[in-house]
Amino acid sequence: MKNFNKAGKATIRTNQLNSEGFNPNYFTHYWKNTKGDVYLFVYEYGFLKRTENNMDKYILIQWQNYMEK
């Protein structure tokens, strides 16, 4: 996920990330934002699955200090 998320937030197609060996069933922790979205994290990199325009995507984020609350 680090290679696809250089700026701290990115969107990528699920098949592109999965073709690199990514498995969304393995994660270390989660974070729930104020909208109720639950991001799953693999250490400091988080992901949230979304469907936009009939295409499955992951929103990738990087852990921030404010998420500890």
C-alpha positions as CSV (number, residue, x, y, z in Angstrom):
1,M,0.0,0.0,0.0
2,K,2.9,2.3,0.7
3,N,3.9,2.4,-3.0
4,F,0.4,3.5,-4.1
5,N,0.0,6.1,-1.3
6,K,2.8,8.6,-1.7
7,A,0.8,11.7,-0.6
8,G,-1.0,10.3,2.5
9,K,-4.3,9.7,0.7
10,A,-5.0,7.9,-2.6
11,T,-7.7,6.0,-4.5
12,I,-6.8,2.8,-6.4
13,R,-8.8,0.1,-8.1
14,T,-9.2,-3.1,-6.0
15,N,-8.0,-5.4,-8.8
16,Q,-4.7,-3.4,-9.1
17,L,-3.9,-3.7,-5.4
18,N,-5.1,-7.3,-5.3
19,S,-2.8,-8.2,-8.2
20,E,0.1,-7.1,-6.1
21,G,-0.8,-9.8,-3.5
22,F,-2.9,-7.6,-1.2
23,N,-5.4,-9.5,1.0
24,P,-8.0,-7.2,2.7
25,N,-8.8,-10.0,5.2
26,Y,-5.5,-9.3,7.1
27,F,-5.2,-6.1,9.1
28,T,-3.7,-5.0,12.4
29,H,-6.3,-2.5,13.6
30,Y,-9.1,-0.2,12.5
31,W,-10.2,3.4,12.8
32,K,-13.8,4.8,12.5
33,N,-14.1,8.4,11.3
34,T,-16.9,10.8,12.3
35,K,-19.0,9.8,9.2
36,G,-19.0,6.2,10.5
37,D,-16.6,4.8,7.8
38,V,-14.3,2.1,9.2
39,Y,-10.8,2.1,7.8
40,L,-8.8,-1.1,8.2
41,F,-5.1,-0.7,8.8
42,V,-2.0,-2.7,8.1
43,Y,0.3,-1.0,10.5
44,E,0.4,2.7,9.4
45,Y,-1.5,2.3,6.1
46,G,-5.3,2.1,6.0
47,F,-7.8,1.2,3.4
48,L,-11.6,1.6,2.9
49,K,-13.4,-0.3,0.1
50,R,-15.8,1.8,-2.0
51,T,-17.8,1.3,-5.2
52,E,-17.9,4.3,-7.5
53,N,-19.3,4.2,-11.0
54,N,-19.8,0.4,-10.7
55,M,-16.0,0.0,-10.0
56,D,-14.6,-1.3,-6.8
57,K,-11.9,0.9,-5.3
58,Y,-9.8,1.3,-2.2
59,I,-9.3,4.6,-0.5
60,L,-5.8,4.5,1.0
61,I,-4.8,6.7,3.9
62,Q,-1.9,7.0,6.3
63,W,-2.2,6.9,10.0
64,Q,-2.3,10.4,11.6
65,N,-1.9,11.4,15.3
66,Y,-5.5,12.7,15.6
67,M,-6.7,9.1,14.9
68,E,-5.6,7.9,18.4
69,K,-8.6,9.5,20.2
